[in-house]
């Protein structure tokens, strides 16, 4: 027997979890999602993830057919029913089944499903030795085209950036804004460290307002680092003392090379390693139990 998936109000076996081919999430990528982590049977920053999910749904005028409290209970139950101590949760809300046209009014009710499983985004060697990345030719969606506060099911922009990384023989790619400013990577936020200053691109450039990003900024301030959210050109990454990525799946991972530019000493920096330790400690002690 495989693991169970929550789908539209009930739990079904993974192989039995099916949605209509007329679902607008399938036809058009019309919907929102969240990736969430649990550690030691505690879900990390669940309320923040749910707030972002519902806010994104509101932006695209998608009515989530379950309350936040109801969805929270089903997330916790999905983890528990699958016996996961440490898990990765994918919560998805689509526009629902409609017709072949774009009109969202043809979709009677949203589809909701929750998957709880394991995830390994990067091999362990990159956390120890650092990750090389490349700059994608694909520019990040303009924030006036699709707001970065929406974690949309239409992830083609990110996927095309990921393909650039794969073609270059790497695991991740840096994405710039249409104006050539640093935005984020295909699945992670990015930070540059120079001296006591830790800098990251702002929401306005097209960067996702990441939950892990916020946690790392809080941890950095507790360490006495100056945290700055500001526009930056790629050259600021190249000349940084350290560079690292953050994300729910990635957690915190050091970057040691961008394109042909070695970052700092070419090994994970001390501030990055300190924040990795702090983040691991934070996830042990914070979360909603199940």
C-alpha positions in Angstrom: 0.0 0.0 0.0 1.3 3.5 -0.9 0.9 6.6 1.1 -2.4 8.5 1.3 -3.3 11.8 -0.3 -6.0 14.2 0.9 -8.2 15.0 -2.1 -11.4 17.1 -2.0 -12.4 16.2 1.5 -11.2 12.6 1.8 -8.1 10.5 2.0 -7.3 8.2 -0.9 -4.4 6.0 -1.9 -1.7 7.8 -4.0 -2.5 5.7 -7.1 -6.2 6.5 -6.7 -5.7 10.3 -6.4 -7.1 11.6 -9.7 -8.5 14.9 -10.9 -10.3 15.8 -14.2 -8.4 16.5 -17.3 -10.7 19.5 -17.6 -9.4 21.0 -14.3 -8.0 24.4 -15.1 -5.0 23.7 -12.9 -4.1 21.1 -15.6 -5.2 23.0 -18.6 -3.8 26.4 -17.7 -1.8 26.2 -14.5 -4.6 28.1 -12.8 -4.1 27.7 -9.1 -1.8 28.2 -6.2 0.3 26.0 -4.0 2.6 25.9 -1.0 5.6 23.7 -0.1 5.8 23.2 3.7 8.2 21.3 5.9 7.8 19.3 9.1 10.6 18.4 11.5 10.2 16.0 14.4 6.4 15.9 14.0 6.2 19.7 14.1 5.2 21.7 11.0 7.4 24.7 10.5 5.7 28.1 10.2 2.4 26.5 9.1 0.3 29.6 9.7 2.6 31.8 7.6 2.4 29.3 4.7 -1.4 29.2 4.9 -1.6 33.0 5.0 0.5 33.2 1.8 -1.6 30.5 0.1 -4.9 32.3 0.9 -3.4 35.7 0.0 -2.3 34.3 -3.4 -5.7 32.8 -4.0 -7.3 36.1 -3.2 -5.0 37.9 -5.7 -6.1 35.5 -8.5 -9.7 35.6 -7.3 -9.8 31.9 -6.4 -12.2 30.9 -3.7 -10.6 28.2 -1.5 -13.5 25.9 -0.5 -12.2 25.2 3.0 -11.3 27.5 5.9 -7.7 28.0 7.1 -8.4 26.1 10.2 -9.9 23.2 8.3 -7.0 23.1 5.8 -4.5 23.2 8.7 -6.2 20.2 10.4 -6.1 18.2 7.1 -2.4 19.0 6.6 -1.6 17.7 10.1 -3.8 14.6 9.6 -2.1 13.9 6.2 1.3 13.9 7.9 0.1 11.8 10.8 -1.8 9.3 8.6 1.4 8.7 6.6 3.6 8.3 9.7 6.0 11.0 8.8 8.4 12.3 11.4 10.1 14.7 9.0 8.1 15.5 5.9 7.5 17.7 3.0 3.9 18.9 2.4 2.6 20.1 -0.9 -0.8 21.9 -0.7 -2.5 22.6 -4.0 -5.6 24.6 -4.8 -6.7 24.6 -8.4 -9.5 26.5 -10.1 -11.3 23.2 -10.5 -13.0 21.5 -13.4 -14.4 23.6 -16.2 -14.4 23.6 -20.0 -11.7 24.3 -22.6 -12.1 28.0 -22.4 -10.3 30.4 -20.1 -13.4 31.6 -18.3 -13.0 30.8 -14.6 -16.7 31.2 -14.0 -17.1 27.8 -15.8 -15.3 26.1 -12.9 -17.9 25.2 -10.3 -15.6 24.6 -7.3 -11.9 24.6 -6.6 -9.9 21.3 -6.3 -7.9 20.9 -3.1 -5.3 18.3 -2.5 -2.5 17.7 0.1 0.5 15.4 -0.5 2.9 14.6 2.4 6.1 12.8 1.4 9.9 13.2 1.6 12.0 15.5 -0.5 15.7 15.9 -1.2 16.4 18.9 -3.4 20.2 18.9 -3.5 22.8 16.2 -2.8 24.4 16.4 0.6 27.8 17.2 -0.9 26.6 20.6 -2.0 25.7 21.5 1.6 29.1 20.6 2.7 31.2 21.9 -0.2 29.0 24.6 -1.7 26.8 24.7 -4.8 27.9 26.1 -8.2 25.1 27.9 -10.1 24.7 29.6 -13.5 22.8 32.7 -14.7 19.8 31.8 -16.7 19.0 33.4 -20.0 15.4 33.5 -19.0 14.4 36.6 -17.2 12.1 36.5 -14.1 8.4 37.4 -14.7 7.8 41.1 -14.4 6.0 41.7 -11.1 3.3 43.6 -12.9 2.6 40.6 -15.1 2.2 38.1 -12.2 2.7 39.2 -8.7 5.5 37.4 -6.9 3.3 37.0 -3.9 1.4 34.4 -5.9 2.9 30.9 -5.8 1.1 30.0 -9.0 0.8 26.5 -10.5 2.1 28.1 -13.7 5.7 27.6 -13.0 7.0 27.6 -16.6 9.2 30.7 -16.1 11.0 28.9 -13.3 11.1 25.6 -15.2 12.8 27.3 -18.2 15.4 28.7 -15.9 15.9 25.2 -14.4 16.5 23.8 -17.9 19.2 26.4 -18.4 20.9 25.1 -15.2 20.5 21.5 -16.3 22.0 22.3 -19.8 25.0 23.9 -18.0 25.5 20.8 -15.9 24.4 22.5 -12.6 21.5 22.2 -10.2 20.3 25.7 -10.0 20.2 28.9 -11.9 20.1 32.6 -11.0 17.3 34.6 -12.6 17.5 38.3 -13.3 14.7 40.8 -13.7 13.9 42.2 -17.1 16.1 45.2 -16.1 19.1 43.0 -15.2 18.8 43.1 -11.4 19.2 40.0 -9.3 15.7 38.5 -8.6 16.0 35.0 -7.2 16.9 31.5 -8.3 14.5 29.0 -10.0 13.3 27.6 -6.6 15.2 29.6 -4.0 15.8 33.1 -2.6 19.3 34.4 -2.8 21.5 36.3 -0.3 24.9 38.0 -0.6 27.2 38.5 2.4 29.8 41.3 2.6 31.4 42.0 5.9 28.6 42.3 8.5 26.0 43.0 5.9 23.6 40.4 4.5 21.7 41.6 1.4 18.8 40.0 -0.5 16.7 41.3 -3.4 13.3 42.9 -2.5 9.8 41.6 -3.3 9.4 44.4 -5.9 12.0 43.0 -8.2 10.0 39.8 -8.6 11.4 37.7 -5.7 9.1 35.5 -3.8 8.6 36.7 -0.2 9.9 33.4 1.1 9.0 31.9 4.5 12.5 30.5 5.0 14.0 33.8 3.7 12.1 35.6 6.5 13.3 33.1 9.1 16.9 33.5 8.0 16.6 37.3 8.1 15.4 37.1 11.7 18.2 34.7 12.6 20.8 37.1 10.9 19.5 40.0 12.9 19.8 38.0 16.2 23.4 37.3 15.3 24.0 41.1 15.0 24.3 41.1 11.2 22.8 44.0 9.3 20.1 42.7 7.0 19.3 44.7 3.9 16.6 44.2 1.3 17.6 46.1 -1.8 18.2 46.0 -5.5 21.5 44.5 -6.6 23.3 43.8 -9.8 25.0 40.4 -10.5 28.4 42.0 -9.9 27.5 42.4 -6.2 27.1 38.6 -6.0 30.4 38.0 -7.8 32.3 40.2 -5.3 30.5 39.0 -2.2 32.4 37.3 0.7 29.7 34.6 0.8 26.5 33.7 -1.0 23.7 31.3 -0.1 20.2 30.3 -1.1 17.2 29.7 1.0 13.9 27.8 0.5 11.5 25.4 2.1 12.9 22.4 0.3 16.5 23.7 0.1 16.6 25.1 3.6 20.0 27.0 3.5 22.6 26.0 0.9 26.0 27.8 0.3 26.8 29.0 -3.2 30.5 29.0 -4.1 30.5 29.8 -7.8 28.3 31.7 -10.2 29.0 31.1 -13.9 32.9 31.4 -14.0 33.1 33.6 -10.9 34.3 32.0 -7.6 32.5 33.5 -4.6 34.8 34.5 -1.7 37.3 31.7 -1.0 35.4 29.1 -3.0 34.1 27.3 0.1 31.1 27.8 2.3 31.6 30.9 4.5 31.5 31.1 8.3 28.4 33.3 8.4 26.5 30.9 6.1 27.5 27.9 8.2 26.5 29.7 11.4 23.0 30.4 9.9 22.7 26.8 8.8 23.3 25.7 12.4 20.9 28.3 13.7 18.2 27.3 11.3 18.5 23.6 12.2 18.1 24.6 15.9 15.1 26.8 15.0 13.3 24.0 13.2 13.8 21.7 16.2 12.0 24.0 18.5 9.3 25.8 16.5 6.2 24.4 14.9 2.7 23.0 15.1 2.6 19.4 16.5 0.7 16.5 15.0 
